[in-house]
Amino acid sequence: MDCEHPHHLDAALAALGDDPAATVLAGGTDVMVDLSFGQPHPVHVIALRRVVESAEWQEGRIGAGVTYRRLERGPPGALAQASRTVGSPQIRNTGTIGGNVATASPAGDTLPVIAACDAAIEVASRDGGVRVVSWADFFTGVKQTSLRPGELVTAIVFPDPMPAHHEFAKIGVRNAMVISMVSACVTRSEDGTTRVALGSVAPTPLRATAAEEMISAETNPGESALTEFSRLVSAAVRPITDHRGTESYRRHASGVLARRLLERCLRREPR
Ligand SMILES: Cc1cc2nc3c(=O)[nH]c(=O)nc-3n(C[C@H](O)[C@H](O)[C@H](O)COP(=O)(O)OP(=O)(O)OC[C@H]3O[C@@H](n4cnc5c(N)ncnc54)[C@H](O)[C@@H]3O)c2cc1C
């Protein structure tokens, strides 16, 4: 096995341009699991760990190589909350936001945050330059993205300013080291604009747009508006039944979780 350790993005993009079939390795927390489950061993690995640009974090532009460890200690809010729920300290020390996005698992915990915040994915290649892809165009199916051969995820770009309130939570069979059965992120701006994104309930992160429209029109949502919001979220999701949970439980839990997060947003002072 040939393993390259470029120190700069240009060198990483050049290596991938020469061999678009090479295995890209960031923290390795997904790659190594795949290998343990019988994926063919890679012939050529491009390891991104030493790429200095990858670890850069400037305001809303978060380098693909930023780890959960750094995110959970970053500005308080949904992304820090989501990062805190990922795996164990060992996983959070090495796993990256870029790896989460590139893996595109329906259960990826940063994905609902990215979707609710309308963040974009910055990608680059040696021959194609830089593209900024909206989250909705980036995630195309279960573990499927619109990343082209030779492209790397270089950053996740969040809006500046972020919505005043943003909250994330997930439900699993236990509190730690758990893949989510349902995850959700709700954002609310000072003008009442509300966004709600769900994870683990569809092939890609999903926005409950009817619920968003209804609740955004409510300046001070009361019990009936919150109940309707919850109902519309439950109606929007497209879950499956699997070993982690049933379709009906996930549908019910989506509405409950989204309502809880909205209530937290409504109680909070601006960040
Ligand atoms: C025990 C355990 C618990 C876990 N718990 C959770 C959890 O609670 N929540 C959760 O969301 N995930 C969880 N995961 C999954 C994993 O930790 C995350 O998906 C992580 O973000 C992957 O990042 P990484 O840097 O380790 O990626 P890697 O494993 O290095 O790469 C993952 C994939 O992305 C590609 N890739 C990586 N970086 C780039 C890039 N910059 N450009 C293009 N392609 C790239 C790789 O080629 C590979 O296909 C868990 C994993 C383990 C092993």
The ligand as an ORCA input file, in Angstrom:
! r2SCAN-3c Opt
* xyz 0 1
  C     -17.259      3.902     17.233
  C     -17.793      4.931     16.248
  C     -18.814      5.769     16.665
  C     -19.321      6.724     15.766
  N     -20.322      7.534     16.194
  C     -20.841      8.449     15.348
  C     -21.889      9.295     15.789
  O     -22.352      9.249     16.923
  N     -22.373     10.204     14.886
  C     -21.878     10.312     13.618
  O     -22.350     11.154     12.853
  N     -20.875      9.503     13.180
  C     -20.348      8.592     14.019
  N     -19.341      7.767     13.584
  C     -18.876      7.879     12.195
  C     -17.640      8.773     11.972
  O     -16.928      9.018     13.164
  C     -17.981     10.099     11.315
  O     -18.697      9.932     10.117
  C     -16.718     10.943     11.044
  O     -17.122     12.275     10.899
  C     -15.915     10.536      9.837
  O     -14.819     11.440      9.726
  P     -13.326     10.928      9.510
  O     -12.470     12.136      9.502
  O     -12.959      9.869     10.464
  O     -13.479     10.339      8.037
  P     -12.725      9.117      7.325
  O     -13.094      7.835      7.959
  O     -11.278      9.409      7.164
  O     -13.417      9.245      5.900
  C     -14.793      8.997      5.739
  C     -15.140      9.040      4.237
  O     -15.050     10.372      3.757
  C     -14.031     10.483      2.766
  N     -13.368     11.744      3.063
  C     -12.856     12.137      4.271
  N     -12.452     13.412      4.190
  C     -12.692     13.815      2.924
  C     -12.498     15.053      2.221
  N     -11.974     16.141      2.805
  N     -12.899     15.115      0.934
  C     -13.443     14.052      0.321
  N     -13.652     12.860      0.914
  C     -13.283     12.758      2.205
  C     -13.165      9.236      2.911
  O     -12.567      8.868      1.691
  C     -14.205      8.223      3.359
  O     -14.942      7.753      2.259
  C     -18.795      6.810     14.448
  C     -17.764      5.966     14.054
  C     -17.249      5.031     14.940
  C     -16.126      4.140     14.487
*
